[in-house]
Amino acid sequence: MPPRLGLDDIQHFLLARTPALAARYEFLSFASATAGRAWLAGLVDKVGTGQSVGAASPDARWVTIAFTCGGLRALGVSDTLLATFPEEFRQGMAARAQILGIVGDSGPDRWVGDLASPALHAIVILFARDREERDRCERQHREYLTTLTGVHVLSALNLEALPPFDGVAREHFGYRDRLSQPVIAGTGEQPTPGSGPPVKAGEFFLGYEDESGAPAPLPQPEALSRNGSYLAYLRMEEHVGVFREFLREQAGGQDQQELLAAKLMGRWRSGAPLVLSPDKDDPLLGGDLQRTNDFQYKDADPYGYRCPIGAHIRRMNPRDTAENMRRRKMIRRGGTYGPALPEGAPDDGVERGIAAFIGCSSLIRQFEFAMNVWVNDPRFKDLDNERDPIVGNHDGTFDMTIPKRPIRKRLRGLPAFTTIRGGAYFFLPGIRALRFLASGKAERVS
């Protein structure tokens, strides 16, 4: 039997996806420990738990709070205690950009919103049912900040679901999103066919047994780290005009453009996987969660004639063609920002994209491995000079191979379809840990 999760202590963020159509991220800086603790003390009761959000009547507290390493230090956590946290978290994403392949136009020197600044201490994440509710909560938080001194908003980002608002999540390139997500053991949720059995909770939350068979060591003090998680945040701009122009240049009519788009992603824009529907789109399959993930690669498509080995979903989830997959699972949260670019419209120069969080218990084993190997390794699975065609770091020098009989197709010099505009590593504490930080007790522990 899986261990009983502390649903009353774990923040809801990675446990339950809220039925939200809007969101807001605010990135904060604390002038002093007193200021940061005062801010936190006034908000901790608004933070949603796994227990409250997962109830029959969803709780309105869709607030999440997380801290950078510098933010924990700013709240009074000593360097001695911070030294017990993993090195990659202490260094931060900007310092590890080279390892991640986030360089060139995506490099930290070009990030927006002060996300590479050491002054970034915390993030408050709000998911709301609609834009009006989000704006009301934003005003409420702004008014709350006027009652405090020493807490500054470095930057903020508003997010909204893309139309049509039919319960289907889509991103700006037009693909259906949120189709594949691991199930956490102990939540009672049942995996969809093809998703594999539930993954042990220790792969996502600290203090629980992971897939190695034992809990990972807890950073100190345990009052701060138990039931916590690590978050990797990425703000990724999608170059929709560039993507559409690439499809027009490389393919003929609309049907061929849609096939090429599917080959790049590994799914049709409806969500139907190429392994199960290689020749034409099948929207009913794409929307059927009992079928759309029920496939493997090793026997059904070993050479990538259906789904290219370098396609986005095959790189990001190699399924039965990779080792140790259960130790690589991650939870993704986030949404789209910026207005949709109408079909047929020229690029308007407006930034639009995805602002996502990757939740895990080990940034280096899960997130950094994925970025370094799955996304940006040019020789992934014996490929030659290829990166993930959708989210890989492209500068016009990398290719994409589409296996085909009798002659494969080679796309030369892919442009950048996405660019990283910011990123950061955060620690997501449990509710009791938030109260511990707000109380100032961390300052008295050595």
Secondary structure, DSSP 8 states (H G I E B T S, - for coil): ------TTTSBGGGT-----SEEEEEEEEESSHHHHHHHHHHHGGGB-BHHHHTSSS--S--EEEEE-HHHHHHTT--HHHHTTS-HHHHH-TGGGHHHHT--GGGSGGG-STTTTSTT--EEEEEEESSHHHHHHHHHHHHHHHTT-SSEEEEEEEEEE--SS-SS--B-TTS-B-------BTTS-----TTS-S-B-GGGTSTTSB-TTSSB----SSHHHHTT-EEEEEEEEEE-HHHHHHHHHHH--SHHHHHHHHHHHHSB-TTS-BTTT-SSS--HHHHT-TTTTT---STTT-TT-SSS-TTSHHHHH--GGGSSSGGGS--EEEEEEES----TT--------EEEEEEEES-IIIIIIHIIIIIIT-TTGGG-SSB--TTTS--SS--BEEE--SSS-EEE-S---SEEEEEEEEEEE--HHHHHHHHHTGGGG--
